[in-house]
Amino acid sequence: MNITDFISKVEEEFEDIKPNSLSPGDVLQEKFTWDSINALIFLAHVNVEYDVEITAEELIKSVTVQDLYNLVESKVNGKQ
């Protein structure tokens, strides 16, 4: 997994994010509506796509796209 692929998959998952519009340093709340519904969508996406689970508390601590990537990557690497 790399950040470019991760970002592409996130952009595909959310209709209100235009392709190639996210970068690692982007603040999530500035780029799209980061509400409870989108948080649940993201949690489900991570579970299906990467076969890991993250908690709502862990998700809340993520401010940027890079934070989300680091969180998911740490979970994926922890399974290996």
PyMOL commands that set and color helices and strands:
alter all, ss='L'
color gray80, all
select helices_A, chain A and resi 3-13+28-31+36-50+56-60+65-79
alter helices_A, ss='H'
color red, helices_A
deselect
rebuild
show_as cartoon
